[in-house]
């Protein structure tokens, strides 16, 4: 029996939609997302270099301007997802991501996307203060999971869904012959 392209594509789309509709809530249980609250991506914490601020996590000492991420459900007053990256040294980056309020950012309220802003960083060390100018890249968006900069790309997820869909159709075709 020959598989039809439309049947494969429809199965692929159904599997991908089911995958994307299942979210992890803040308790780690799988279920439907509360429709009144935004879901953003935040950095997966590390034992040694993570700071937690409400539903926003900051990772320091990263070798590239991204972190592995996981979903987090925002509080009712948090209406935006934010990702802030900054190079703090040679091959050393700082990444913050998670839920926040849109009013906390200077990017015009009618715009989503990214802006680069000059900042001054200070490190207080014994006997002296180290100051450094750096550029922060600030990205703001208001859709669920819109701030994903993870190493695990959505393309990999889609390829995996396509593989599962084709394998399912192949097995069904073998079973009917």
N, C-alpha and C positions, 0 to 999 in steps of 0.2 A: 504494500500500500504506500502510495506517495504522499508526503506531507505537503500541505498547501502553505504558501508563504503567508497568506492572511491569517491562517490558523496559528502559525508560529508567532507571528507578530502580536496577535491578540492575547495569546498566553503570556508572552513576554511583558506586555504592557500591564496585564492584570497582576502578575507577580511583582513587578516593580512598584505599582501603585500600592499594593498591600504592604510591601516592605517600607515604603515611605510614609504610610499612614500610621504605622506602629511607632510609638515614641516611648522613651523611657522617662517615667516621672521622677520627681526628686527623691522618692524612696527606693528607687532601683527596680520597681515593678513595671512590667510591660502593661500598657493599657492605652486607652484613648486620651488624648490631650484635653485638658480643660480649655474650652474654646475662648474663655475670657482672658486668658493669660498667654503672653508671648513665650515662645521657646527659642532660646539662643544657644550657641555653642560656646563652651568655655574650655580653657586648657585643662587637661587631666593633671591633677596635682602630682608633684614630686616631693619626696620626703625632705629634701634639702633646699629647694629654691622656689617655693611657692608661697604667695601671700593671697589670702582669701578676703575679699571685700564684698559682703552681701553675696550676690550671684555673679560676681566678677572675680576672676583669678588672674594673678600676675605671676609669670615665670621669668626668672632671671638666669643669666649664664647659659643661654641657648646658643648652639653653634650656627643656627640659621634663623631667619625671621618668621618662624612658624612653630607651632606646637601640636602634639596630638590632642584631639579635642573630643568632648562628650557633650551631649545636650543637657541643658539645665532649664527648668521652668522658672520664669521671672515672677517677681511679686507684682501685684496689681498696679502699682505706681510706676513700674519700670516699663517704658514704652518703646525702647530701642535696643538693638543689639550693637555692641561696639567691639572693635578690635583695634588695639593700639600697638604699634611695633616701633622699636627704636634700636639702633646700633649703638652699643655702649662701649665697644672696644673692637679690636681686630678679631674677627670671627666670634664675637660675643654679642648676643642680642637679648633684648627685653621684650616680652610679648604679654599683653593683657587682653583678655577677651571675656565677654559675658553680657549680662543684662545691665542696663543703665537707663537714666532719664535723658531724653533728647535735649532738654534745656541745658544740660551740662557742657554742651559742645558749641564752639563758635561757627561750625559749618551752618550755612543758612538753613532755616527750618524747612524750606520747601525743597531742599536738595538731599539726596541720598548719595552715597559714594564715599570717596576718600579725599582727604586733603593732607598736605604736608605742612607741618608747623615747626618753626625753630624753637628749641627749648634750651635751657641751661640746666645741666645736672651737677649736683654737688655730692661728693663723698667725704664724710668727716672721718678722717683717719687720725690715729694718735700723733699729735704734733703738727698737723697741717690739714688743710681742706683742699681737695682736688676738684677743680671746676672744669667742665667740658661742655662745649656747645654741641648739640646734636639735632637731628631732624626726626620728629615723630611723624609717623604715618598713621592717621586716624581715619578709620572707616566706620560709618554709621549706616544702619539699615533698619527697617521695621517689619520685615517678614520673618516667619518662622525659619530658624536654622540658616539665616541669610549670611551670617558672618563666619562661615567655615573656611579656615585656612590650614586645615589639617594636612599632614603628610599623606593620609589615606584619602585619595581623591574619589569624587563621585563617579568618575569614569571607571574606576575599578569595580565599584558597586554595580554599575550598569552592565559591564562585561560579565560579571558574575551572574547577574539576573538573566542575561541572554544565554549564557552557558546552561544554567539550570532549566530554562524554558526549552531549549533545543533538546537537552537530555530527556526531559519529561516527554516531549513529543516523540522522540525516538523510541523510548520505552513503550509508550502507548501504541505506536505503530507495530512494534515487535509483538506485543501482546495480542493484537487483533489479527495477526497473520497465522 
